[in-house]
Structures are given as structure tokens and as C-alpha cells.
Amino acid sequence: MSVLVRSSLALFAAAMLSAASTGLTAPQVYSLDPAHSSASAKVPFLGLGSKTAGFPKISGTVRFDENTPEAVSLDLTIDAKALTAGDNVTLNRLKGEKFFWVDKYPEVTFAGTQLELTSPTKGTVTGQLTARGVSREETFAVSFDKPPLTSVGEAIEVVATTTINRRNYGMKSYSLIVGRNVTITMKARLAPR
């Protein structure tokens, strides 16, 4: 074996040992399981109760990297046309021009770019929420059923919640009877790729 080949093998082995000793791992990529993922939006109504819209169709991918835990790549798409409500009057209003305007804006998206863990299973995800053609930075509180950075190859359940001002997204109608703050809850099962 030539000196050049032996040197190359030695360098390769050293690089592999160095990577192993520093704990470098490949990023983990997950897909949302559509059968076990959904979202809801709850808004105060008449100051006495609330109305809730359901969003049963969500798709997307999540990418965690243990080496840079603060960086997350989260791309979610919610099918606004599939939204549900407790009655037809509310459903038609929510799908109409004064609210989600689903004929013009059929999707709601969230592009998360920053993960801050406060414990192995809890933290926040910050990114751009886009609804009705308006994009704004929002932060979701997230709770995982197991540590997302170290559960390699395992499915993970996650619940994410935030409260937004609907008026910031152009949904200003019925201000005397419908509250401005909307609580969004997303529940998803992340399946490893």
C-alpha cells in the first residue's frame, strides 16, 4: 500500500473519529401524518362564549438538527377551504371575503425558523404565519411527547398554541360581537422519513 493511500485512509479515519467524538448527527426530517394532524381557531363571541373553526387538513415537514437545536425548518400548510364550523352561517362567513376568503386564499401557512427549548420537551417555535395574504411573525408554544432532538427515528406527538389578533390579518368584520384575539391550537403527529 502506498504512502499516499495510507495517509488518505488515516485522514479519513481521523475525520470519522472526530465527527463521532463531537456527537455530530444528520438532521432529522419528519412529515406530518395527515390522519393524526389538525388545527383549530377559537374566538370569543358576544363576550359570553366562543366559536371554534376546525382545520382538519394539514400537511408539512419538520427538520430538526441536534447540532444546531435553535434552527428548525418547519413548513406547514393548512387547507383553508376544508375548514369546518358548528353551523352553516358561521361556516359561510368564515370562508367568505370578510374572513379567510378561501376562494382567493385557499391556504394558511406557517414557516417556522427558530426553535427555543425551555426543557427537553417544551419550548417555542417562531416563524411567519400567512393568512389571507398577510404574513406576520408569530410564536407558538410547543409541547412534545418526547424530546425531538434525541428521538431519532421515532414518531413524535406535538401540540402548538398561540394567540393572534385577527385584525392584523385583515379580518376586521363583526368587531362588536366577535373578539379580536384568536387562539390557535395545532395537534400533529410527526412521522420520521
KADA-V288956 format. One record per backbone hydrogen bond with DSSP energy under -0.5 kcal/mol. CO is the residue of the C=O (numbers start at 1). NH is the residue of the N-H. If there is no record, write none. Layout:
# KADA-V288956
[[CO	NH] [CO	NH]]
This chain:
# KADA-V288956
[[2	6] [3	7] [4	8] [5	9] [6	10] [7	11] [8	12] [9	13] [10	14] [11	15] [12	16] [13	17] [14	18] [15	19] [16	20] [17	21] [18	22] [19	24] [20	23] [28	64] [29	193] [30	62] [31	191] [32	34] [33	36] [34	37] [38	187] [39	55] [40	185] [41	53] [42	183] [43	51] [44	179] [45	48] [45	49] [49	45] [51	43] [53	41] [54	84] [55	39] [56	58] [57	79] [59	77] [60	32] [61	75] [62	30] [63	73] [64	28] [65	68] [66	69] [68	71] [70	72] [70	115] [71	65] [72	74] [73	63] [74	76] [74	112] [75	61] [76	110] [77	59] [78	80] [78	108] [79	82] [80	83] [84	54] [87	91] [88	92] [89	93] [90	94] [91	95] [92	96] [93	96] [94	100] [95	102] [95	103] [96	99] [96	101] [98	173] [101	104] [101	105] [106	80] [106	81] [108	78] [109	130] [110	76] [110	112] [111	128] [112	74] [113	72] [114	126] [115	117] [116	124] [119	122] [120	148] [121	144] [122	118] [122	119] [123	142] [124	116] [125	140] [126	113] [126	114] [127	129] [127	138] [128	111] [128	130] [129	136] [130	109] [131	134] [134	131] [136	129] [138	127] [140	125] [141	161] [142	123] [143	159] [147	150] [147	151] [150	152] [151	154] [156	190] [157	145] [158	188] [159	143] [160	186] [161	141] [162	184] [164	166] [164	182] [165	168] [166	169] [166	171] [167	170] [170	172] [174	177] [174	178] [177	46] [177	179] [180	166] [181	44] [182	164] [182	184] [183	42] [184	162] [185	40] [186	160] [187	38] [188	158] [188	190] [189	33] [189	191] [190	156] [190	192] [191	31]]
